[in-house]
Amino acid sequence: MESLEILLIFVSFLFLIGCLLTPIAERLGAPFLLLFLFVGMLMGENGIGGVSFNDFNLAYEVGSIALALVLFSGGLDTTRDTFRKAAAPAIVLAIFGVLATAGIVGGLIFLIFDLPLQICLLLGAVVGSTDAAATFLLLRQRNIQLKDGLGETLMVEAGINDPMAIFLTITMVAIVDNELPLDIATFISFLPELGRQLGYGLVAGIIGGVLIAFFINRVRMPVSLFAPFAMASALLLFNLTALLGGSGFLAVFIAGALLRDRMTHQTERVRQFHDGISWISQIVLFLILGLLVTPKELIAQIPLGLGIAAVLIFIARPIATSLSLTPFRIGWRQQAFIGWVGLRGAVPIFLAIIPVISPGPLSSGFFDVVFVVVIVSLILQGWTISLAARWLGLIAEPEGEAELPLEKPKD
């Protein structure tokens, strides 16, 4: 009991310190989530806190729940109009774009660094997906409202590309751990698993969203219970889908979007509650990920991390974006912006835990490399997101009191 109290005091203290420092981050123009990463590192074993935390399995379990809640909240923020405007390009970005990004990063890193091709492709898979939370928190933090449907495209892409990145990561981990050959037959053997992940996730998300909306609309319960009921339902859906072999992350995102569309009352109460839960989940996740890092060991991985970040930001993401969006006749300015703001956040760091906890040859050094990539992405892309939008002329001018895609509806 005493150890639990100490743990709660420590976590609460970190949370409060991070929240109190957010005005400083806003004044500096720094990404909020980057601040929480540094707070976690500061309290770690090489920082002033001196806390030794290296339980990757616990971090993975907590991270799974946190990401599920973040994606459910993202679904609740996604309207039917958003899907209608951005579904086609966003789906191509989420599937082909992630594949192309992973392949380009893996191939170029193999040519530049003296690493096995399998590990290079695994690195590409881990950093292949964008982070919805990091992108939209930065846009809201800077009061940026995008035109030409860019907000919708970024939102839907970031919400549905995680399952693809997770599948690629798990596939490459299996190849690395079992020393499987990198040939077409090997990748074809994993296609049924991809179909099961996406198919079960989609079906479970549709059924789950309809059922949650049905109970909220029909069952009389205290007003304050509707939002917690939705949260508990989302966690149940996430775990049941995972047990069935589907993508729980895709399921909760789809369920959130359907719930938003089908709820007949308490919509704003449920959305606002889950917006707060999403914030808490992201903060806790970034604090834990920061604690996992040992700065002394991180230094040795900086050259490789910087190389991967450069390839990812300046080559892989722009090429993948152009290949994905050109068939939709999307202009070069829009393509350039989407290519630039493909921020990496908690998801790649979370995925980097999988090779570490697997029985294969990779150690915590792999996690440190990906951590460096995310830090570079948040600093470089995060600090320049508003400059890129203004330079490309993609900031929408507000018209009276009309709501814009990136704004939350007002009560």
C-alpha positions in Angstrom: 0.0 0.0 0.0 2.8 2.4 0.8 4.6 1.7 -2.5 1.3 2.4 -4.3 0.9 5.7 -2.5 4.5 6.7 -3.4 3.9 5.8 -7.0 0.7 7.9 -7.2 2.4 10.8 -5.6 5.3 10.6 -8.1 3.0 10.3 -11.1 0.7 13.1 -9.9 3.7 15.3 -9.2 5.1 14.8 -12.8 1.7 15.4 -14.3 1.2 18.7 -12.3 4.7 19.9 -13.1 4.2 19.3 -16.8 0.8 21.1 -16.8 2.2 24.1 -14.9 5.1 24.4 -17.5 2.8 24.5 -20.5 2.6 28.3 -20.6 6.4 28.4 -21.0 6.1 25.9 -23.9 3.4 28.1 -25.5 5.5 31.2 -25.1 8.5 29.5 -26.7 6.3 28.0 -29.4 7.5 24.5 -28.4 5.2 21.4 -28.8 3.5 20.6 -25.5 4.1 16.9 -25.8 7.9 17.5 -26.2 7.8 19.2 -22.8 6.4 16.1 -21.1 9.0 13.9 -22.8 11.7 16.1 -21.3 10.0 16.2 -17.9 10.0 12.3 -17.9 13.7 12.3 -18.9 14.5 14.9 -16.2 13.0 12.7 -13.5 14.8 9.6 -14.9 17.9 7.8 -13.6 20.3 10.3 -15.2 18.2 13.3 -14.2 17.4 15.1 -10.9 14.8 12.6 -10.0 17.1 9.6 -10.2 14.2 7.2 -10.9 15.2 4.0 -12.6 12.4 2.7 -14.8 13.1 0.1 -17.5 9.9 -2.0 -17.5 9.2 -2.0 -21.2 6.4 -4.5 -20.8 4.5 -2.3 -18.4 5.1 0.7 -20.7 3.7 -1.3 -23.6 0.5 -2.2 -21.7 -0.1 1.3 -20.5 0.7 2.7 -23.9 -1.8 0.4 -25.6 -4.6 1.7 -23.4 -3.5 5.3 -23.7 -3.4 5.1 -27.5 -6.8 3.4 -27.7 -8.3 6.3 -25.7 -6.6 8.9 -27.9 -7.9 7.2 -31.0 -11.4 6.9 -29.6 -11.3 10.6 -28.9 -10.0 11.3 -32.4 -13.0 9.4 -33.8 -15.4 11.5 -31.7 -13.8 14.6 -33.3 -14.3 13.2 -36.8 -17.7 14.1 -38.5 -19.4 12.5 -41.4 -18.5 15.5 -43.5 -14.8 15.0 -42.6 -14.9 11.4 -43.8 -16.8 12.4 -47.0 -14.2 15.1 -47.9 -11.1 13.2 -47.1 -11.7 9.5 -47.1 -10.1 8.6 -50.4 -6.8 10.5 -50.2 -6.5 9.8 -46.5 -7.0 6.0 -46.9 -4.3 5.9 -49.7 -1.9 7.9 -47.4 -2.7 5.6 -44.5 -2.0 2.4 -46.5 0.2 3.0 -49.5 1.8 6.1 -47.8 2.9 4.1 -44.8 4.2 1.3 -47.0 6.1 3.7 -49.2 7.6 5.6 -46.2 8.7 2.4 -44.5 10.3 1.1 -47.7 12.1 4.3 -48.6 13.4 4.8 -45.1 14.6 1.2 -44.8 16.2 1.1 -48.2 18.1 4.4 -47.8 19.2 3.6 -44.3 20.5 0.2 -45.6 22.6 2.1 -48.2 23.9 4.7 -45.7 24.6 2.7 -42.6 26.2 -0.7 -42.0 23.0 -2.4 -40.8 21.1 -5.6 -41.9 18.3 -4.9 -44.3 15.7 -6.5 -42.1 16.5 -4.1 -39.2 16.5 -1.2 -41.6 13.0 -2.1 -42.8 11.9 -2.6 -39.2 13.1 0.9 -38.4 11.1 2.2 -41.5 8.0 0.4 -40.3 8.2 1.8 -36.8 8.5 5.4 -38.0 6.1 5.0 -40.9 2.9 6.4 -39.3 2.1 10.0 -38.4 0.7 11.1 -35.0 -2.7 12.6 -34.9 -2.4 13.9 -31.4 0.9 15.6 -32.0 -0.3 17.2 -35.3 -3.6 18.6 -34.1 -2.4 19.7 -30.7 0.2 21.8 -32.5 -2.3 23.2 -34.9 -4.7 24.2 -32.1 -1.8 25.5 -30.0 -0.9 27.9 -32.7 -4.5 28.7 -33.7 -3.9 27.4 -37.3 -7.0 26.8 -39.4 -6.3 25.1 -42.7 -8.2 25.5 -46.0 -8.6 23.2 -49.0 -9.7 20.3 -46.7 -6.2 19.7 -45.4 -7.4 19.5 -41.8 -9.8 16.7 -42.7 -7.2 14.8 -44.7 -4.6 15.0 -41.9 -7.2 13.9 -39.3 -8.5 10.9 -41.1 -5.0 9.8 -42.2 -3.5 10.0 -38.8 -6.5 8.2 -37.3 -6.3 5.2 -39.6 -2.7 4.7 -40.4 -1.7 3.3 -37.0 -3.0 -0.2 -37.7 -0.9 -0.4 -40.9 2.2 0.7 -39.1 1.5 -1.8 -36.2 1.0 -4.6 -38.7 4.2 -3.7 -40.6 6.1 -3.5 -37.3 4.9 -6.9 -36.0 5.6 -8.5 -39.4 9.2 -7.2 -39.5 9.7 -8.2 -35.9 8.7 -11.7 -36.8 11.1 -11.7 -39.8 14.0 -10.4 -37.7 13.4 -12.7 -34.7 13.0 -15.8 -36.9 15.6 -14.8 -39.5 13.0 -15.3 -42.3 14.1 -14.5 -45.9 13.1 -11.1 -47.3 11.2 -12.4 -50.4 7.7 -12.1 -51.9 6.7 -15.5 -50.4 7.4 -14.3 -46.9 5.4 -11.1 -47.2 2.5 -12.9 -48.9 2.4 -15.3 -46.0 1.6 -12.3 -43.7 -1.3 -11.0 -45.9 -4.0 -13.1 -44.2 -3.0 -11.5 -40.9 -3.3 -8.0 -42.4 -6.7 -8.9 -43.8 -7.8 -10.2 -40.4 -6.5 -7.1 -38.6 -8.2 -4.6 -40.8 -11.3 -6.6 -41.5 -12.0 -7.5 -37.9 -11.1 -4.1 -36.8 -13.5 -2.4 -39.3 -16.4 -4.8 -38.5 -15.9 -4.6 -34.7 -15.7 -0.8 -34.9 -19.0 -0.5 -36.9 -20.8 -2.9 -34.6 -19.3 -1.3 -31.4 -20.1 2.2 -32.5 -23.7 1.3 -33.3 -24.2 -0.5 -30.0 -22.6 2.2 -27.9 -24.8 4.8 -29.6 -27.9 2.6 -29.1 -27.4 2.3 -25.4 -26.6 6.0 -24.9 -29.7 7.0 -26.9 -32.1 4.5 -25.3 -31.0 3.8 -21.7 -31.9 6.3 -19.0 -28.9 6.9 -16.7 -27.6 9.8 -14.8 -26.3 12.5 -17.2 -22.8 12.3 -15.7 -22.5 8.6 -16.5 -22.9 8.8 -20.3 -19.2 9.8 -21.0 -17.7 7.2 -18.6 -20.0 4.6 -20.2 -18.6 5.5 -23.6 -15.1 5.2 -22.3 -15.6 1.8 -20.7 -17.3 0.6 -23.9 -14.4 1.7 -26.0 -11.9 -0.1 -23.8 -14.0 -3.2 -23.8 -14.3 -3.0 -27.6 -10.5 -2.5 -27.9 -9.6 -5.5 -25.9 -12.3 -7.8 -27.4 -11.2 -6.9 -30.9 -7.6 -7.6 -30.0 -8.5 -11.0 -28.5 -10.3 -11.9 -31.8 -7.2 -11.0 -33.8 -8.3 -7.7 -35.1 -7.0 -4.2 -34.8 -8.4 -2.7 -31.6 -6.9 0.7 -32.6 -8.9 0.8 -35.8 -12.0 -0.5 -34.1 -12.1 2.3 -31.4 -11.4 5.0 -34.0 -14.3 3.8 -36.2 -16.5 3.3 -33.2 -15.8 6.9 -32.0 -16.7 8.4 -35.4 -20.0 6.3 -35.6 -20.9 7.3 -32.0 -20.4 11.0 -32.9 -22.7 10.6 -35.9 -25.4 8.6 -34.2 -25.7 10.1 -30.7 -29.0 12.0 -30.3 -28.0 13.8 -27.1 -25.1 14.4 -24.7 -22.8 14.7 -27.7 -20.8 17.7 -26.4 -20.6 16.3 -22.9 -19.1 13.0 -24.2 -16.7 14.8 -26.6 -15.4 17.2 -24.0 -14.9 14.4 -21.4 -12.9 12.3 -23.9 -10.9 15.3 -25.0 -9.7 15.6 -21.4 -9.1 11.9 -21.2 -7.1 12.1 -24.5 -4.9 14.9 -23.0 -4.3 12.8 -19.8 -3.6 9.7 -21.8 -1.0 11.5 -24.0 0.7 13.2 -21.0 1.0 10.0 -19.0 2.3 8.1 -22.1 4.9 10.8 -22.9 6.0 10.9 -19.3 6.4 7.1 -19.2 8.3 7.1 -22.5 10.6 9.8 -21.2 11.3 7.8 -18.1 12.3 4.8 -20.2 15.1 6.7 -21.8 18.6 6.7 -20.3 20.3 9.9 -21.6 23.8 8.4 -21.3 22.8 5.5 -23.6 20.8 7.8 -25.9 23.9 9.8 -26.9 25.5 6.8 -28.7 22.4 6.5 -30.9 22.2 10.2 -32.0 24.1 9.8 -35.3 21.9 7.0 -36.5 18.7 8.7 -35.2 19.6 11.9 -37.0 20.3 10.1 -40.2 16.9 8.3 -40.1 15.2 11.6 -39.2 16.8 13.4 -42.2 15.8 10.6 -44.6 12.3 10.4 -43.2 11.5 14.1 -43.1 13.2 15.3 -46.3 13.0 12.3 -48.6 10.6 9.5 -47.6 7.6 11.4 -46.3 7.5 13.9 -49.2 7.9 11.2 -51.9 5.3 9.0 -50.3 2.9 11.9 -50.0 3.4 12.9 -53.6 2.9 9.4 -54.9 -0.3 9.0 -52.8 -1.9 12.3 -53.5 -1.0 13.1 -57.1 -3.7 10.8 -58.5 -6.3 12.9 -56.7 -5.1 16.1 -58.4 -4.1 17.7 -55.1 -1.9 20.8 -55.7 1.8 20.9 -54.9 1.3 23.3 -52.0 -1.1 21.0 -50.3 1.2 18.0 -51.0 4.2 19.9 -49.6 2.4 20.8 -46.4 1.0 17.3 -45.8 4.5 16.0 -46.5 6.1 18.4 -44.0 3.6 18.1 -41.1 3.8 14.3 -40.9 4.9 14.6 -37.3 6.1 11.6 -35.4 5.0 11.4 -31.8 4.1 8.7 -29.2 3.1 6.0 -31.8 6.6 5.4 -33.2 8.1 5.4 -29.7 5.4 3.0 -28.6 6.0 0.7 -31.6 9.7 0.7 -30.8 8.9 -1.1 -27.6 7.7 -4.2 -29.5 11.1 -5.3 -30.8 12.6 -4.7 -27.3 10.1 -6.9 -25.5 10.2 -9.6 -28.2 12.6 -12.6 -27.8 14.7 -11.4 -30.8 18.2 -9.8 -30.9 17.2 -6.1 -30.5 17.8 -4.3 -27.3 16.9 -0.9 -25.8 19.3 0.7 -28.2 16.6 0.3 -30.9 14.2 2.2 -28.7 16.7 5.0 -28.2 17.2 5.4 -32.0 13.5 5.9 -32.6 13.3 8.2 -29.6 15.9 10.5 -31.3 13.9 10.5 -34.5 10.7 11.6 -32.7 12.6 14.3 -30.8 13.9 15.7 -34.1 10.5 15.5 -35.7 8.8 17.4 -32.9 11.5 20.0 -32.7 12.0 20.6 -36.5 8.5 20.1 -37.9 6.7 21.1 -34.7 8.4 24.5 -34.5 7.9 25.2 -38.2 4.3 24.0 -38.8 2.8 27.5 -38.7 5.6 29.0 -40.8 5.0 26.3 -43.5 1.3 26.9 -43.5 1.7 30.6 -43.9 4.5 30.3 -46.5 2.4 28.0 -48.6 -0.7 30.2 -48.2 -2.8 27.5 -46.7 -4.2 29.2 -43.6 -8.0 29.9 -43.8 -9.4 33.2 -42.8 -12.2 33.1 -40.3 -15.6 34.2 -41.6 -17.6 35.7 -38.8 -18.5 33.0 -36.2 -18.4 30.1 -38.6 -16.8 27.0 -37.3 -13.7 25.7 -39.0 -12.6 22.1 -39.4 -9.9 22.2 -36.8 -12.0 24.0 -34.2 -14.1 22.1 -31.6 -17.8 23.0 -31.9 -18.8 25.5 -29.3 -21.4 24.7 -26.6 
